[in-house]
Amino acid sequence: MAAYLVVDIQIRDSARFEEYRKLVPATIAKYGGKYLVRGGSFEVLEGDWQPRRVVILEFPSVAEAKRWYDSEDYRGPKAVRQAAAASNVVLVEGAAPA
């Protein structure tokens, strides 16, 4: 069953974050992941959550998403992201097909 990483990012260092953008796509693809949302415009319809930049990644499973997040491949890019931005990251399991 698919799994999704929902990320809210507040970029603090644009130049450093640009380095992250160059490093991370190949690592995501290696674990079967893909971008569904990558910082597009959004509108808050309910509640008081005010995300800065929303990214949603899809992986084939929770296990693959965790393998990517904890991988040696992502360790370096993750450190760059953590230095360049404040992030909230949530992993959620997708719904079973109807």
C-alpha positions, -999 to +999 in steps of 0.1 A: +000+000+000+013+034-009+027+058+017+030+095+017+055+120+033+038+153+039+064+180+045+060+217+056+093+235+050+104+270+060+135+278+040+160+299+059+190+296+036+179+297-001+214+290-015+219+260+007+184+247+000+191+249-037+220+224-031+194+201-014+171+203-044+199+191-066+209+162-044+176+147-033+156+137-064+178+108-073+176+094-038+138+095-038+136+077-072+161+050-060+135+040-033+105+041-057+094+075-046+081+104-066+070+140-060+032+146-060+035+182-047+066+203-047+060+238-033+029+247-054+004+273-043-021+264-017-051+277+002-060+270+038-097+261+038-101+252+076-080+255+107-051+277+116-022+257+100-002+281+080+024+260+061+053+278+044+060+254+016+043+220+011+059+190-004+042+156-007+061+125-017+046+091-026+064+058-019+053+023-027+050+015+010+057+028+045+087+004+047+102+020+015+096+055+027+114+047+060+142+029+041+147+061+021+144+085+050+169+064+071+192+055+042+229+064+037+218+078+003+196+104+020+218+111+051+239+138+033+210+156+016+189+154+049+217+172+068+218+199+041+180+203+044+181+205+082+208+232+080+189+252+054+153+249+066+130+242+094+108+212+085+078+192+098+076+158+083+047+133+086+046+098+072+011+085+065-001+052+051-024+055+021-059+040+019-065+006+006-080+005-030-118+005-029 
